[in-house]
Amino acid sequence: MNPNKSLHFDFLLESERFSSSPLRVRFMIPVVGFLCLAASLVIWQVDSSDSHAITLKKKSLEADIAKLKSSHELVLKDRAEAKELAGQLEQLKYYQHSKNRVGGTLSSLTNCVTRNIQLTELAYSTQMPHPVGAGQSKPKTPLDIAKLCPTNTLEAVNLRFKGRYYQSGVVPVELNNFLAALSGNAFTSLVTQVNRQVDYQEDPSKNRSESKEMDVYTFDINYECLPRRFQ
């Protein structure tokens, strides 16, 4: 006998040969199915937990945003109000340092008003800005600019006289004397004569005075004053 030869005895029957694997197929199929099902359940549980956590975080963020939104609106409102008040304080400082002392000048009116003239209204006020029209010419002087729009350095003002006077005849002698006095040196530091407007007419309610010798007329005089400068 050849020593390199070996004997092999196979005691299995043909009916007992199912697979070369040590695990049977009928055992592997349920195990693999169970593992797949378990893996699916784990993945679903993880996804469900993540989704629930994200939903809770989203609701929490929405609640925080709602709280911060009201606070943010209050902050914006307070900031706008503070800005407006700061602008008003700045404007008041401008007015404080740019006073037009007109009391002494207006006190000279006692030398201009005669016994036949009666003042019923005297107004020294700021002129309202005029809207710029399509056919309006370009402003040439600082006073024209101040009348068109408010600026940080100029403010246009005007002076208005209203009243009545007595005269005999059609020539407004008393009114002309009053206007001549207003154009004197005592008022040159206050009013300008360029754009002066004068309107006078007979007073229908007092057509004749008690003396029956003088007619009663009303007048309305507007002066453009020198602008107030905030510098």
PyMOL CGO cylinders between C-alpha atoms (Angstrom):
from pymol import cmd
from pymol.cgo import CYLINDER

trace = [
    CYLINDER, 0.00, 0.00, 0.00, 1.21, 3.51, -0.86, 0.3, 1, 1, 1, 1, 1, 1,
    CYLINDER, 1.21, 3.51, -0.86, 1.84, 5.49, 2.33, 0.3, 1, 1, 1, 1, 1, 1,
    CYLINDER, 1.84, 5.49, 2.33, 0.75, 8.74, 0.61, 0.3, 1, 1, 1, 1, 1, 1,
    CYLINDER, 0.75, 8.74, 0.61, -2.70, 7.38, -0.01, 0.3, 1, 1, 1, 1, 1, 1,
    CYLINDER, -2.70, 7.38, -0.01, -5.45, 7.99, 2.58, 0.3, 1, 1, 1, 1, 1, 1,
    CYLINDER, -5.45, 7.99, 2.58, -8.76, 6.40, 3.12, 0.3, 1, 1, 1, 1, 1, 1,
    CYLINDER, -8.76, 6.40, 3.12, -11.97, 8.44, 3.31, 0.3, 1, 1, 1, 1, 1, 1,
    CYLINDER, -11.97, 8.44, 3.31, -15.14, 6.92, 4.59, 0.3, 1, 1, 1, 1, 1, 1,
    CYLINDER, -15.14, 6.92, 4.59, -18.42, 8.82, 3.95, 0.3, 1, 1, 1, 1, 1, 1,
    CYLINDER, -18.42, 8.82, 3.95, -21.12, 7.50, 6.24, 0.3, 1, 1, 1, 1, 1, 1,
    CYLINDER, -21.12, 7.50, 6.24, -23.84, 10.08, 5.17, 0.3, 1, 1, 1, 1, 1, 1,
    CYLINDER, -23.84, 10.08, 5.17, -26.68, 8.95, 3.02, 0.3, 1, 1, 1, 1, 1, 1,
    CYLINDER, -26.68, 8.95, 3.02, -27.75, 10.89, -0.05, 0.3, 1, 1, 1, 1, 1, 1,
    CYLINDER, -27.75, 10.89, -0.05, -31.02, 11.82, 1.67, 0.3, 1, 1, 1, 1, 1, 1,
    CYLINDER, -31.02, 11.82, 1.67, -29.10, 13.39, 4.52, 0.3, 1, 1, 1, 1, 1, 1,
    CYLINDER, -29.10, 13.39, 4.52, -27.16, 15.83, 2.30, 0.3, 1, 1, 1, 1, 1, 1,
    CYLINDER, -27.16, 15.83, 2.30, -28.99, 19.21, 2.54, 0.3, 1, 1, 1, 1, 1, 1,
    CYLINDER, -28.99, 19.21, 2.54, -26.29, 21.90, 2.52, 0.3, 1, 1, 1, 1, 1, 1,
    CYLINDER, -26.29, 21.90, 2.52, -22.60, 22.37, 2.92, 0.3, 1, 1, 1, 1, 1, 1,
    CYLINDER, -22.60, 22.37, 2.92, -23.26, 25.21, 5.47, 0.3, 1, 1, 1, 1, 1, 1,
    CYLINDER, -23.26, 25.21, 5.47, -23.29, 24.33, 9.16, 0.3, 1, 1, 1, 1, 1, 1,
    CYLINDER, -23.29, 24.33, 9.16, -26.57, 26.40, 9.53, 0.3, 1, 1, 1, 1, 1, 1,
    CYLINDER, -26.57, 26.40, 9.53, -29.74, 25.22, 7.94, 0.3, 1, 1, 1, 1, 1, 1,
    CYLINDER, -29.74, 25.22, 7.94, -31.70, 27.51, 5.52, 0.3, 1, 1, 1, 1, 1, 1,
    CYLINDER, -31.70, 27.51, 5.52, -34.97, 27.07, 7.36, 0.3, 1, 1, 1, 1, 1, 1,
    CYLINDER, -34.97, 27.07, 7.36, -33.28, 28.51, 10.43, 0.3, 1, 1, 1, 1, 1, 1,
    CYLINDER, -33.28, 28.51, 10.43, -31.56, 31.43, 8.65, 0.3, 1, 1, 1, 1, 1, 1,
    CYLINDER, -31.56, 31.43, 8.65, -34.64, 32.80, 6.92, 0.3, 1, 1, 1, 1, 1, 1,
    CYLINDER, -34.64, 32.80, 6.92, -36.60, 33.60, 10.14, 0.3, 1, 1, 1, 1, 1, 1,
    CYLINDER, -36.60, 33.60, 10.14, -33.47, 35.02, 11.76, 0.3, 1, 1, 1, 1, 1, 1,
    CYLINDER, -33.47, 35.02, 11.76, -32.72, 37.33, 8.82, 0.3, 1, 1, 1, 1, 1, 1,
    CYLINDER, -32.72, 37.33, 8.82, -36.36, 38.43, 8.66, 0.3, 1, 1, 1, 1, 1, 1,
    CYLINDER, -36.36, 38.43, 8.66, -36.41, 39.16, 12.38, 0.3, 1, 1, 1, 1, 1, 1,
    CYLINDER, -36.41, 39.16, 12.38, -33.18, 41.14, 12.14, 0.3, 1, 1, 1, 1, 1, 1,
    CYLINDER, -33.18, 41.14, 12.14, -34.56, 43.18, 9.23, 0.3, 1, 1, 1, 1, 1, 1,
    CYLINDER, -34.56, 43.18, 9.23, -37.77, 43.89, 11.15, 0.3, 1, 1, 1, 1, 1, 1,
    CYLINDER, -37.77, 43.89, 11.15, -35.82, 44.84, 14.26, 0.3, 1, 1, 1, 1, 1, 1,
    CYLINDER, -35.82, 44.84, 14.26, -33.58, 47.15, 12.24, 0.3, 1, 1, 1, 1, 1, 1,
    CYLINDER, -33.58, 47.15, 12.24, -36.62, 48.79, 10.66, 0.3, 1, 1, 1, 1, 1, 1,
    CYLINDER, -36.62, 48.79, 10.66, -38.22, 49.30, 14.07, 0.3, 1, 1, 1, 1, 1, 1,
    CYLINDER, -38.22, 49.30, 14.07, -35.03, 50.83, 15.47, 0.3, 1, 1, 1, 1, 1, 1,
    CYLINDER, -35.03, 50.83, 15.47, -34.68, 53.19, 12.50, 0.3, 1, 1, 1, 1, 1, 1,
    CYLINDER, -34.68, 53.19, 12.50, -38.34, 54.21, 12.79, 0.3, 1, 1, 1, 1, 1, 1,
    CYLINDER, -38.34, 54.21, 12.79, -37.95, 54.82, 16.52, 0.3, 1, 1, 1, 1, 1, 1,
    CYLINDER, -37.95, 54.82, 16.52, -34.84, 56.95, 15.97, 0.3, 1, 1, 1, 1, 1, 1,
    CYLINDER, -34.84, 56.95, 15.97, -36.55, 58.96, 13.23, 0.3, 1, 1, 1, 1, 1, 1,
    CYLINDER, -36.55, 58.96, 13.23, -39.66, 59.41, 15.37, 0.3, 1, 1, 1, 1, 1, 1,
    CYLINDER, -39.66, 59.41, 15.37, -37.58, 60.59, 18.33, 0.3, 1, 1, 1, 1, 1, 1,
    CYLINDER, -37.58, 60.59, 18.33, -35.64, 63.05, 16.16, 0.3, 1, 1, 1, 1, 1, 1,
    CYLINDER, -35.64, 63.05, 16.16, -38.86, 64.35, 14.59, 0.3, 1, 1, 1, 1, 1, 1,
    CYLINDER, -38.86, 64.35, 14.59, -40.47, 64.82, 17.99, 0.3, 1, 1, 1, 1, 1, 1,
    CYLINDER, -40.47, 64.82, 17.99, -37.40, 66.60, 19.32, 0.3, 1, 1, 1, 1, 1, 1,
    CYLINDER, -37.40, 66.60, 19.32, -37.29, 68.90, 16.28, 0.3, 1, 1, 1, 1, 1, 1,
    CYLINDER, -37.29, 68.90, 16.28, -41.02, 69.65, 16.67, 0.3, 1, 1, 1, 1, 1, 1,
    CYLINDER, -41.02, 69.65, 16.67, -40.57, 70.55, 20.34, 0.3, 1, 1, 1, 1, 1, 1,
    CYLINDER, -40.57, 70.55, 20.34, -37.59, 72.75, 19.51, 0.3, 1, 1, 1, 1, 1, 1,
    CYLINDER, -37.59, 72.75, 19.51, -39.55, 74.46, 16.72, 0.3, 1, 1, 1, 1, 1, 1,
    CYLINDER, -39.55, 74.46, 16.72, -42.44, 75.24, 19.07, 0.3, 1, 1, 1, 1, 1, 1,
    CYLINDER, -42.44, 75.24, 19.07, -40.01, 76.54, 21.69, 0.3, 1, 1, 1, 1, 1, 1,
    CYLINDER, -40.01, 76.54, 21.69, -38.32, 78.79, 19.13, 0.3, 1, 1, 1, 1, 1, 1,
    CYLINDER, -38.32, 78.79, 19.13, -41.68, 80.07, 17.88, 0.3, 1, 1, 1, 1, 1, 1,
    CYLINDER, -41.68, 80.07, 17.88, -42.69, 80.95, 21.45, 0.3, 1, 1, 1, 1, 1, 1,
    CYLINDER, -42.69, 80.95, 21.45, -39.37, 82.73, 22.01, 0.3, 1, 1, 1, 1, 1, 1,
    CYLINDER, -39.37, 82.73, 22.01, -39.75, 84.60, 18.71, 0.3, 1, 1, 1, 1, 1, 1,
    CYLINDER, -39.75, 84.60, 18.71, -43.28, 85.71, 19.68, 0.3, 1, 1, 1, 1, 1, 1,
    CYLINDER, -43.28, 85.71, 19.68, -41.98, 87.06, 22.99, 0.3, 1, 1, 1, 1, 1, 1,
    CYLINDER, -41.98, 87.06, 22.99, -39.01, 88.76, 21.35, 0.3, 1, 1, 1, 1, 1, 1,
    CYLINDER, -39.01, 88.76, 21.35, -41.21, 90.22, 18.60, 0.3, 1, 1, 1, 1, 1, 1,
    CYLINDER, -41.21, 90.22, 18.60, -43.28, 92.26, 21.04, 0.3, 1, 1, 1, 1, 1, 1,
    CYLINDER, -43.28, 92.26, 21.04, -40.12, 93.35, 22.84, 0.3, 1, 1, 1, 1, 1, 1,
    CYLINDER, -40.12, 93.35, 22.84, -38.50, 94.23, 19.52, 0.3, 1, 1, 1, 1, 1, 1,
    CYLINDER, -38.50, 94.23, 19.52, -41.47, 96.35, 18.50, 0.3, 1, 1, 1, 1, 1, 1,
    CYLINDER, -41.47, 96.35, 18.50, -41.30, 98.19, 21.82, 0.3, 1, 1, 1, 1, 1, 1,
    CYLINDER, -41.30, 98.19, 21.82, -37.59, 98.77, 21.32, 0.3, 1, 1, 1, 1, 1, 1,
    CYLINDER, -37.59, 98.77, 21.32, -38.16, 100.15, 17.82, 0.3, 1, 1, 1, 1, 1, 1,
    CYLINDER, -38.16, 100.15, 17.82, -40.97, 102.38, 19.08, 0.3, 1, 1, 1, 1, 1, 1,
    CYLINDER, -40.97, 102.38, 19.08, -38.86, 103.66, 21.98, 0.3, 1, 1, 1, 1, 1, 1,
    CYLINDER, -38.86, 103.66, 21.98, -35.92, 104.23, 19.66, 0.3, 1, 1, 1, 1, 1, 1,
    CYLINDER, -35.92, 104.23, 19.66, -38.05, 106.24, 17.22, 0.3, 1, 1, 1, 1, 1, 1,
    CYLINDER, -38.05, 106.24, 17.22, -39.52, 108.27, 20.09, 0.3, 1, 1, 1, 1, 1, 1,
    CYLINDER, -39.52, 108.27, 20.09, -36.04, 108.92, 21.51, 0.3, 1, 1, 1, 1, 1, 1,
    CYLINDER, -36.04, 108.92, 21.51, -34.85, 110.05, 18.08, 0.3, 1, 1, 1, 1, 1, 1,
    CYLINDER, -34.85, 110.05, 18.08, -37.83, 112.40, 17.74, 0.3, 1, 1, 1, 1, 1, 1,
    CYLINDER, -37.83, 112.40, 17.74, -37.26, 113.86, 21.20, 0.3, 1, 1, 1, 1, 1, 1,
    CYLINDER, -37.26, 113.86, 21.20, -33.56, 114.31, 20.46, 0.3, 1, 1, 1, 1, 1, 1,
    CYLINDER, -33.56, 114.31, 20.46, -34.48, 116.21, 17.30, 0.3, 1, 1, 1, 1, 1, 1,
    CYLINDER, -34.48, 116.21, 17.30, -36.90, 118.41, 19.22, 0.3, 1, 1, 1, 1, 1, 1,
    CYLINDER, -36.90, 118.41, 19.22, -34.27, 119.14, 21.88, 0.3, 1, 1, 1, 1, 1, 1,
    CYLINDER, -34.27, 119.14, 21.88, -31.77, 120.02, 19.17, 0.3, 1, 1, 1, 1, 1, 1,
    CYLINDER, -31.77, 120.02, 19.17, -34.30, 122.35, 17.55, 0.3, 1, 1, 1, 1, 1, 1,
    CYLINDER, -34.30, 122.35, 17.55, -35.03, 123.99, 20.91, 0.3, 1, 1, 1, 1, 1, 1,
    CYLINDER, -35.03, 123.99, 20.91, -31.31, 124.59, 21.34, 0.3, 1, 1, 1, 1, 1, 1,
    CYLINDER, -31.31, 124.59, 21.34, -31.31, 126.28, 17.94, 0.3, 1, 1, 1, 1, 1, 1,
    CYLINDER, -31.31, 126.28, 17.94, -34.17, 128.51, 19.03, 0.3, 1, 1, 1, 1, 1, 1,
    CYLINDER, -34.17, 128.51, 19.03, -32.46, 129.24, 22.32, 0.3, 1, 1, 1, 1, 1, 1,
    CYLINDER, -32.46, 129.24, 22.32, -29.33, 130.52, 20.58, 0.3, 1, 1, 1, 1, 1, 1,
    CYLINDER, -29.33, 130.52, 20.58, -31.12, 132.35, 17.76, 0.3, 1, 1, 1, 1, 1, 1,
    CYLINDER, -31.12, 132.35, 17.76, -33.56, 134.67, 19.49, 0.3, 1, 1, 1, 1, 1, 1,
    CYLINDER, -33.56, 134.67, 19.49, -34.75, 137.61, 17.44, 0.3, 1, 1, 1, 1, 1, 1,
    CYLINDER, -34.75, 137.61, 17.44, -35.12, 140.43, 19.91, 0.3, 1, 1, 1, 1, 1, 1,
    CYLINDER, -35.12, 140.43, 19.91, -37.87, 142.50, 18.32, 0.3, 1, 1, 1, 1, 1, 1,
    CYLINDER, -37.87, 142.50, 18.32, -39.39, 144.06, 21.45, 0.3, 1, 1, 1, 1, 1, 1,
    CYLINDER, -39.39, 144.06, 21.45, -37.33, 147.21, 21.20, 0.3, 1, 1, 1, 1, 1, 1,
    CYLINDER, -37.33, 147.21, 21.20, -38.09, 147.61, 17.51, 0.3, 1, 1, 1, 1, 1, 1,
    CYLINDER, -38.09, 147.61, 17.51, -41.83, 147.07, 17.93, 0.3, 1, 1, 1, 1, 1, 1,
    CYLINDER, -41.83, 147.07, 17.93, -41.91, 149.56, 20.78, 0.3, 1, 1, 1, 1, 1, 1,
    CYLINDER, -41.91, 149.56, 20.78, -41.22, 152.22, 18.14, 0.3, 1, 1, 1, 1, 1, 1,
    CYLINDER, -41.22, 152.22, 18.14, -44.76, 151.68, 16.85, 0.3, 1, 1, 1, 1, 1, 1,
    CYLINDER, -44.76, 151.68, 16.85, -45.98, 154.14, 19.45, 0.3, 1, 1, 1, 1, 1, 1,
    CYLINDER, -45.98, 154.14, 19.45, -44.32, 156.86, 17.38, 0.3, 1, 1, 1, 1, 1, 1,
    CYLINDER, -44.32, 156.86, 17.38, -46.02, 155.67, 14.17, 0.3, 1, 1, 1, 1, 1, 1,
    CYLINDER, -46.02, 155.67, 14.17, -49.63, 155.15, 15.23, 0.3, 1, 1, 1, 1, 1, 1,
    CYLINDER, -49.63, 155.15, 15.23, -51.54, 158.40, 15.14, 0.3, 1, 1, 1, 1, 1, 1,
    CYLINDER, -51.54, 158.40, 15.14, -54.91, 159.08, 16.70, 0.3, 1, 1, 1, 1, 1, 1,
    CYLINDER, -54.91, 159.08, 16.70, -56.65, 158.26, 13.40, 0.3, 1, 1, 1, 1, 1, 1,
    CYLINDER, -56.65, 158.26, 13.40, -55.12, 154.75, 13.22, 0.3, 1, 1, 1, 1, 1, 1,
    CYLINDER, -55.12, 154.75, 13.22, -56.13, 151.81, 15.37, 0.3, 1, 1, 1, 1, 1, 1,
    CYLINDER, -56.13, 151.81, 15.37, -54.20, 148.51, 15.37, 0.3, 1, 1, 1, 1, 1, 1,
    CYLINDER, -54.20, 148.51, 15.37, -56.43, 145.47, 15.94, 0.3, 1, 1, 1, 1, 1, 1,
    CYLINDER, -56.43, 145.47, 15.94, -53.88, 142.72, 15.34, 0.3, 1, 1, 1, 1, 1, 1,
    CYLINDER, -53.88, 142.72, 15.34, -50.11, 142.37, 15.35, 0.3, 1, 1, 1, 1, 1, 1,
    CYLINDER, -50.11, 142.37, 15.35, -48.61, 138.96, 14.55, 0.3, 1, 1, 1, 1, 1, 1,
    CYLINDER, -48.61, 138.96, 14.55, -44.95, 138.02, 14.35, 0.3, 1, 1, 1, 1, 1, 1,
    CYLINDER, -44.95, 138.02, 14.35, -44.94, 134.40, 13.24, 0.3, 1, 1, 1, 1, 1, 1,
    CYLINDER, -44.94, 134.40, 13.24, -43.13, 131.74, 11.27, 0.3, 1, 1, 1, 1, 1, 1,
    CYLINDER, -43.13, 131.74, 11.27, -44.00, 131.42, 7.61, 0.3, 1, 1, 1, 1, 1, 1,
    CYLINDER, -44.00, 131.42, 7.61, -45.31, 128.03, 6.54, 0.3, 1, 1, 1, 1, 1, 1,
    CYLINDER, -45.31, 128.03, 6.54, -43.19, 126.32, 3.87, 0.3, 1, 1, 1, 1, 1, 1,
    CYLINDER, -43.19, 126.32, 3.87, -44.65, 126.61, 0.40, 0.3, 1, 1, 1, 1, 1, 1,
    CYLINDER, -44.65, 126.61, 0.40, -44.78, 123.52, -1.86, 0.3, 1, 1, 1, 1, 1, 1,
    CYLINDER, -44.78, 123.52, -1.86, -42.54, 123.73, -4.88, 0.3, 1, 1, 1, 1, 1, 1,
    CYLINDER, -42.54, 123.73, -4.88, -44.65, 123.94, -8.04, 0.3, 1, 1, 1, 1, 1, 1,
    CYLINDER, -44.65, 123.94, -8.04, -43.79, 122.64, -11.47, 0.3, 1, 1, 1, 1, 1, 1,
    CYLINDER, -43.79, 122.64, -11.47, -43.40, 126.11, -12.96, 0.3, 1, 1, 1, 1, 1, 1,
    CYLINDER, -43.40, 126.11, -12.96, -41.73, 127.67, -9.95, 0.3, 1, 1, 1, 1, 1, 1,
    CYLINDER, -41.73, 127.67, -9.95, -38.39, 129.33, -10.52, 0.3, 1, 1, 1, 1, 1, 1,
    CYLINDER, -38.39, 129.33, -10.52, -35.28, 128.30, -8.65, 0.3, 1, 1, 1, 1, 1, 1,
    CYLINDER, -35.28, 128.30, -8.65, -34.81, 130.18, -5.35, 0.3, 1, 1, 1, 1, 1, 1,
    CYLINDER, -34.81, 130.18, -5.35, -32.04, 132.77, -5.50, 0.3, 1, 1, 1, 1, 1, 1,
    CYLINDER, -32.04, 132.77, -5.50, -31.80, 134.16, -1.98, 0.3, 1, 1, 1, 1, 1, 1,
    CYLINDER, -31.80, 134.16, -1.98, -31.59, 132.49, 1.46, 0.3, 1, 1, 1, 1, 1, 1,
    CYLINDER, -31.59, 132.49, 1.46, -35.00, 133.96, 2.28, 0.3, 1, 1, 1, 1, 1, 1,
    CYLINDER, -35.00, 133.96, 2.28, -36.53, 132.26, -0.76, 0.3, 1, 1, 1, 1, 1, 1,
    CYLINDER, -36.53, 132.26, -0.76, -34.97, 128.96, 0.28, 0.3, 1, 1, 1, 1, 1, 1,
    CYLINDER, -34.97, 128.96, 0.28, -36.32, 129.33, 3.82, 0.3, 1, 1, 1, 1, 1, 1,
    CYLINDER, -36.32, 129.33, 3.82, -39.83, 129.89, 2.45, 0.3, 1, 1, 1, 1, 1, 1,
    CYLINDER, -39.83, 129.89, 2.45, -39.73, 126.83, 0.21, 0.3, 1, 1, 1, 1, 1, 1,
    CYLINDER, -39.73, 126.83, 0.21, -38.62, 124.29, 2.78, 0.3, 1, 1, 1, 1, 1, 1,
    CYLINDER, -38.62, 124.29, 2.78, -37.38, 124.14, 6.37, 0.3, 1, 1, 1, 1, 1, 1,
    CYLINDER, -37.38, 124.14, 6.37, -33.61, 124.16, 6.75, 0.3, 1, 1, 1, 1, 1, 1,
    CYLINDER, -33.61, 124.16, 6.75, -31.24, 123.66, 9.64, 0.3, 1, 1, 1, 1, 1, 1,
    CYLINDER, -31.24, 123.66, 9.64, -29.90, 127.21, 9.48, 0.3, 1, 1, 1, 1, 1, 1,
    CYLINDER, -29.90, 127.21, 9.48, -32.75, 129.46, 8.33, 0.3, 1, 1, 1, 1, 1, 1,
    CYLINDER, -32.75, 129.46, 8.33, -36.39, 130.06, 9.19, 0.3, 1, 1, 1, 1, 1, 1,
    CYLINDER, -36.39, 130.06, 9.19, -38.54, 132.61, 7.40, 0.3, 1, 1, 1, 1, 1, 1,
    CYLINDER, -38.54, 132.61, 7.40, -40.83, 134.82, 9.53, 0.3, 1, 1, 1, 1, 1, 1,
    CYLINDER, -40.83, 134.82, 9.53, -43.31, 137.55, 8.74, 0.3, 1, 1, 1, 1, 1, 1,
    CYLINDER, -43.31, 137.55, 8.74, -44.90, 140.51, 10.49, 0.3, 1, 1, 1, 1, 1, 1,
    CYLINDER, -44.90, 140.51, 10.49, -48.57, 141.36, 10.01, 0.3, 1, 1, 1, 1, 1, 1,
    CYLINDER, -48.57, 141.36, 10.01, -50.50, 144.46, 10.97, 0.3, 1, 1, 1, 1, 1, 1,
    CYLINDER, -50.50, 144.46, 10.97, -54.29, 144.65, 10.86, 0.3, 1, 1, 1, 1, 1, 1,
    CYLINDER, -54.29, 144.65, 10.86, -56.43, 147.55, 11.91, 0.3, 1, 1, 1, 1, 1, 1,
    CYLINDER, -56.43, 147.55, 11.91, -58.58, 150.48, 10.80, 0.3, 1, 1, 1, 1, 1, 1,
    CYLINDER, -58.58, 150.48, 10.80, -58.04, 154.15, 10.09, 0.3, 1, 1, 1, 1, 1, 1,
    CYLINDER, -58.04, 154.15, 10.09, -60.14, 157.24, 9.55, 0.3, 1, 1, 1, 1, 1, 1,
    CYLINDER, -60.14, 157.24, 9.55, -59.69, 159.56, 6.60, 0.3, 1, 1, 1, 1, 1, 1,
    CYLINDER, -59.69, 159.56, 6.60, -61.50, 162.16, 4.63, 0.3, 1, 1, 1, 1, 1, 1,
    CYLINDER, -61.50, 162.16, 4.63, -61.33, 161.81, 0.86, 0.3, 1, 1, 1, 1, 1, 1,
    CYLINDER, -61.33, 161.81, 0.86, -60.18, 158.98, -1.35, 0.3, 1, 1, 1, 1, 1, 1,
    CYLINDER, -60.18, 158.98, -1.35, -56.42, 159.37, -0.83, 0.3, 1, 1, 1, 1, 1, 1,
    CYLINDER, -56.42, 159.37, -0.83, -55.23, 157.10, 2.04, 0.3, 1, 1, 1, 1, 1, 1,
    CYLINDER, -55.23, 157.10, 2.04, -53.13, 159.79, 3.68, 0.3, 1, 1, 1, 1, 1, 1,
    CYLINDER, -53.13, 159.79, 3.68, -53.13, 158.24, 7.14, 0.3, 1, 1, 1, 1, 1, 1,
    CYLINDER, -53.13, 158.24, 7.14, -52.18, 154.81, 5.78, 0.3, 1, 1, 1, 1, 1, 1,
    CYLINDER, -52.18, 154.81, 5.78, -49.40, 156.24, 3.61, 0.3, 1, 1, 1, 1, 1, 1,
    CYLINDER, -49.40, 156.24, 3.61, -47.97, 158.08, 6.61, 0.3, 1, 1, 1, 1, 1, 1,
    CYLINDER, -47.97, 158.08, 6.61, -48.05, 154.86, 8.62, 0.3, 1, 1, 1, 1, 1, 1,
    CYLINDER, -48.05, 154.86, 8.62, -46.28, 152.94, 5.84, 0.3, 1, 1, 1, 1, 1, 1,
    CYLINDER, -46.28, 152.94, 5.84, -43.69, 155.69, 5.51, 0.3, 1, 1, 1, 1, 1, 1,
    CYLINDER, -43.69, 155.69, 5.51, -42.99, 155.48, 9.22, 0.3, 1, 1, 1, 1, 1, 1,
    CYLINDER, -42.99, 155.48, 9.22, -42.60, 151.69, 8.98, 0.3, 1, 1, 1, 1, 1, 1,
    CYLINDER, -42.60, 151.69, 8.98, -40.01, 152.16, 6.23, 0.3, 1, 1, 1, 1, 1, 1,
    CYLINDER, -40.01, 152.16, 6.23, -37.89, 154.34, 8.47, 0.3, 1, 1, 1, 1, 1, 1,
    CYLINDER, -37.89, 154.34, 8.47, -34.58, 153.53, 10.09, 0.3, 1, 1, 1, 1, 1, 1,
    CYLINDER, -34.58, 153.53, 10.09, -36.25, 152.24, 13.25, 0.3, 1, 1, 1, 1, 1, 1,
    CYLINDER, -36.25, 152.24, 13.25, -37.57, 149.14, 11.41, 0.3, 1, 1, 1, 1, 1, 1,
    CYLINDER, -37.57, 149.14, 11.41, -34.81, 148.38, 8.90, 0.3, 1, 1, 1, 1, 1, 1,
    CYLINDER, -34.81, 148.38, 8.90, -33.37, 145.71, 11.21, 0.3, 1, 1, 1, 1, 1, 1,
    CYLINDER, -33.37, 145.71, 11.21, -36.69, 143.83, 11.24, 0.3, 1, 1, 1, 1, 1, 1,
    CYLINDER, -36.69, 143.83, 11.24, -38.67, 144.14, 8.01, 0.3, 1, 1, 1, 1, 1, 1,
    CYLINDER, -38.67, 144.14, 8.01, -37.89, 144.14, 4.32, 0.3, 1, 1, 1, 1, 1, 1,
    CYLINDER, -37.89, 144.14, 4.32, -39.71, 146.45, 1.95, 0.3, 1, 1, 1, 1, 1, 1,
    CYLINDER, -39.71, 146.45, 1.95, -39.28, 144.31, -1.18, 0.3, 1, 1, 1, 1, 1, 1,
    CYLINDER, -39.28, 144.31, -1.18, -42.21, 141.93, -0.75, 0.3, 1, 1, 1, 1, 1, 1,
    CYLINDER, -42.21, 141.93, -0.75, -44.47, 144.13, 1.33, 0.3, 1, 1, 1, 1, 1, 1,
    CYLINDER, -44.47, 144.13, 1.33, -48.19, 143.56, 0.76, 0.3, 1, 1, 1, 1, 1, 1,
    CYLINDER, -48.19, 143.56, 0.76, -50.81, 146.18, 1.59, 0.3, 1, 1, 1, 1, 1, 1,
    CYLINDER, -50.81, 146.18, 1.59, -54.57, 145.70, 1.34, 0.3, 1, 1, 1, 1, 1, 1,
    CYLINDER, -54.57, 145.70, 1.34, -57.09, 148.31, 2.44, 0.3, 1, 1, 1, 1, 1, 1,
    CYLINDER, -57.09, 148.31, 2.44, -60.81, 148.73, 1.86, 0.3, 1, 1, 1, 1, 1, 1,
    CYLINDER, -60.81, 148.73, 1.86, -63.77, 150.60, 3.24, 0.3, 1, 1, 1, 1, 1, 1,
    CYLINDER, -63.77, 150.60, 3.24, -65.34, 149.11, 6.35, 0.3, 1, 1, 1, 1, 1, 1,
    CYLINDER, -65.34, 149.11, 6.35, -68.99, 148.38, 5.45, 0.3, 1, 1, 1, 1, 1, 1,
    CYLINDER, -68.99, 148.38, 5.45, -70.05, 148.02, 9.08, 0.3, 1, 1, 1, 1, 1, 1,
    CYLINDER, -70.05, 148.02, 9.08, -68.79, 151.51, 9.90, 0.3, 1, 1, 1, 1, 1, 1,
    CYLINDER, -68.79, 151.51, 9.90, -69.34, 153.37, 6.74, 0.3, 1, 1, 1, 1, 1, 1,
    CYLINDER, -69.34, 153.37, 6.74, -69.35, 156.71, 8.48, 0.3, 1, 1, 1, 1, 1, 1,
    CYLINDER, -69.35, 156.71, 8.48, -67.91, 157.74, 11.79, 0.3, 1, 1, 1, 1, 1, 1,
    CYLINDER, -67.91, 157.74, 11.79, -69.86, 159.56, 14.41, 0.3, 1, 1, 1, 1, 1, 1,
    CYLINDER, -69.86, 159.56, 14.41, -68.57, 162.89, 13.17, 0.3, 1, 1, 1, 1, 1, 1,
    CYLINDER, -68.57, 162.89, 13.17, -69.95, 162.15, 9.69, 0.3, 1, 1, 1, 1, 1, 1,
    CYLINDER, -69.95, 162.15, 9.69, -66.77, 163.72, 8.28, 0.3, 1, 1, 1, 1, 1, 1,
    CYLINDER, -66.77, 163.72, 8.28, -64.40, 160.75, 7.92, 0.3, 1, 1, 1, 1, 1, 1,
    CYLINDER, -64.40, 160.75, 7.92, -64.74, 157.34, 6.33, 0.3, 1, 1, 1, 1, 1, 1,
    CYLINDER, -64.74, 157.34, 6.33, -63.59, 154.19, 8.12, 0.3, 1, 1, 1, 1, 1, 1,
    CYLINDER, -63.59, 154.19, 8.12, -61.19, 151.87, 6.27, 0.3, 1, 1, 1, 1, 1, 1,
    CYLINDER, -61.19, 151.87, 6.27, -59.55, 148.59, 7.28, 0.3, 1, 1, 1, 1, 1, 1,
    CYLINDER, -59.55, 148.59, 7.28, -56.01, 147.64, 6.35, 0.3, 1, 1, 1, 1, 1, 1,
    CYLINDER, -56.01, 147.64, 6.35, -53.97, 144.45, 6.27, 0.3, 1, 1, 1, 1, 1, 1,
    CYLINDER, -53.97, 144.45, 6.27, -50.19, 144.83, 5.92, 0.3, 1, 1, 1, 1, 1, 1,
    CYLINDER, -50.19, 144.83, 5.92, -47.75, 141.93, 5.58, 0.3, 1, 1, 1, 1, 1, 1,
    CYLINDER, -47.75, 141.93, 5.58, -43.98, 142.25, 5.80, 0.3, 1, 1, 1, 1, 1, 1,
    CYLINDER, -43.98, 142.25, 5.80, -41.35, 139.67, 5.13, 0.3, 1, 1, 1, 1, 1, 1,
    CYLINDER, -41.35, 139.67, 5.13, -38.94, 139.91, 8.03, 0.3, 1, 1, 1, 1, 1, 1,
    CYLINDER, -38.94, 139.91, 8.03, -35.27, 139.12, 8.02, 0.3, 1, 1, 1, 1, 1, 1,
    CYLINDER, -35.27, 139.12, 8.02, -34.88, 135.35, 8.42, 0.3, 1, 1, 1, 1, 1, 1,
    CYLINDER, -34.88, 135.35, 8.42, -34.01, 133.75, 11.74, 0.3, 1, 1, 1, 1, 1, 1,
    CYLINDER, -34.01, 133.75, 11.74, -30.58, 132.17, 11.56, 0.3, 1, 1, 1, 1, 1, 1,
    CYLINDER, -30.58, 132.17, 11.56, -29.66, 129.08, 13.54, 0.3, 1, 1, 1, 1, 1, 1,
    CYLINDER, -29.66, 129.08, 13.54, -25.91, 129.51, 13.56, 0.3, 1, 1, 1, 1, 1, 1,
]
cmd.load_cgo(trace, "trace")
